[in-house]
């Protein structure tokens, strides 16, 4: 999946709002690592869900 125009000189940024709990899809750490390897800046905003927040996942 391509989210950004590879020819663009603008910053590539993803802002993610999450409680850190994975409920569907692939594990987030490898996906985040691949995004960082592509030069994408990631900002994770932690939201407290009904069963708390997983800070270690947000830090990964």
Beta strands, then each sheet from edge to edge (+ up, - down):
strand 1: 13-18
strand 2: 41-46
sheet 1: 1+ 2+
end
